[in-house]
Amino acid sequence: MSALEILGLSLLALFVLAGALGTVLSKNLVHSVLWLALALVATAGIYVRLTAGFLAGAQVLLYAGGVITLAIFAVMLSARIEGGPIPNESAKRGRGALVALAVAGLFGGVLLQADVLAPRDLPVVDAADIGRSFLGEYVLPFEVLSVLLVAAMIGAIVIARREDP
C-alpha cells in the first residue's frame, strides 16, 4: 500500500469513528440516526478503497438507504405518537464510551498479535458468485429474512395508520 492509499483509508476510518461517536453522543435521536448514516456511508467508502465494489453498493443501498430511512420514519412516528422530540438517553452515559474503548483496545491487541494484516492470496468472489450463493446454499435464510422484513413493514404501516384516540 502506498502512503496515499493509507491516508485515504485513515481519513475514511476517521469519518467512521466520527459518525459512531456522533451516534452515541448526540442528544437528539434524529441526529443520532443521521450520524449513523455518515458512519455507514464512510464504511462503504472503505469497501470501495479495498476494491469490494459489490459490498460498497450493498452497504449504501441496504444500510445507508434502507435501514436509515426506516429508522428516521420510526423516530418521526414515535415522536408524533409520544407528542414531542425523543431524547437520546445514551448520550448521558460515559460508561458506554469506556466499554467501547476497552473493546477497541482488545481487538487492536488481538490484531497486532495475529498475522491477519499480512497480505494473502484470497479467492476472487464476484457478484455472480454471491448471487448463486443466495439462490443456492443460502436460499432459506434469504427467504426468511425477506418474510421478516415484509412483516416489519406491515407492522410499521399498521402502527402509522392507527387513529389517535
N, C-alpha and C positions, 0 to 999 in steps of 0.2 A: 504494500500500500504506500502510496506517495503521501507527502505531507499535506497536500491539498485535499486528498480523499479523507485523511484522518481529521483535518479541520472541518470538512463538511459533515462528517458523522458526529463529531463533537458538538457542532452547532445544533444539529438535529436532536442530539441527546439532551442538550440544554433546553430546547423547546419542549421536549417530552417532560423533563423534570419541572420546568416552569408550569406547564399545564397540570401536572399532577399536584404540585404544591397549591396552585390556584384552586384546584378542585376541592381539596380538603380544607383549605384555609379561608375560602370565601364565605361571607356571612349570608349571602343570598343564594338560594338553591338554584335559581335560573342561571346566575353567574357561574356557579359550580359546574353546571351541565355544559356551559359554553367553554369553560376551561378544559373540561374533559374532551370536548371536541378538538381543541388545539392539540392536546396530548395524542389523540388518536390520529389526527392528520399528520403530525410530526412522526409518529410511528410508521405511517405509510411512506413518508419520505425516507426513513431509514431502510425500509424494504426496497425502495427504488434504488438507493445507493448501493444496496447489496445485490443488485440485479435480480430481484424477485418481483417482477412486474405484476404477475398474477396475484400474489399476496397483497401487494400495494393496492391494486384495484379492488380486491375483495375487502380490504380494510376500509377504504374510503366508502364503497357502496354499502357494505353491511353495517359497519360500526359508526363511522363518522356521518353517514347519511341516514341509515335506518334507525339505529339504536338511539342516537342523539335526538332525532326527530320524535321518536316515541317518548323519550324522557322529557323533552320540552312540553309535549302535549300532556303528559301525565302531571307535570308540575303545574302547568296552567290550569288544567281541570281541577286539580286538588285545591289550588288557590281559590278557584271560583266556588267550589263546594264549601271550603272552610271559611271563606269570607275575607281573605286577606293574604298578604305575602307569607310564604312559609320560610322561616329562618332555618339556616343550616346549623344544627346543634353541634355538629362535629368540629366546627371552627373554634369552639371554646376549649377543646381538649388538646393539650400538648403531649399527652401520653402516646397518641397515635403517631406523632412525628418521631418520638423516641423509639417506638417499636419499628417504624419504617427504617430508621437509620440502623438499628440493630440487625434487621433482616438484610438490608443492603450490605452491611459490613460482613455478615455471614456469607452471603452469596459471593461477594467480592473475594473473600478469603478462599472459598472453595474454588472459584475460577482461577485464582492465582496459583493455587497448588496443583490443580488438574492441568492436563495438557489439552484442554478444549479449544484454546485460542490458536493452536498450531494449524497451519494450512493443511488441508486434506483433499484428496480426490473424491469428491462427492458425486453421486449419480445425478445426472441432469433430469429433472422432472418438469415436464411442461403442462400446460393447461389440459391437454387431451388426456394425459395420464391421470390427472386429478379427476376429470370428468368420468373416466372409466371406473375409477375407484368409487365415486359417488353412486354410480349406477350399477355397480357390481358388488364388491365386497362390503361396502358401507351403505347399501340401499336402505336397510331397515332403520338405522339411526337417522338417516337423512329424511326419511318419510315421517318418522316420529317427531322430529324437530319441526317439520312443516305443519303437522297437525297441531302441535303445541303453539306455534306462532299464530295459526288461524284462531285457535281457542282464545288466546290472549287478545287478539284484535277484536273478536266478537265481545269479549268481556269489557273491553275499553269502550266499545260503541254502546253497549247496554248501560254502562255507568254514565257515559256522557249524555245519553238521551233521556235519562231519568228526570222526571219533572221535579222541581223543588216543592217541598210540602207547603 
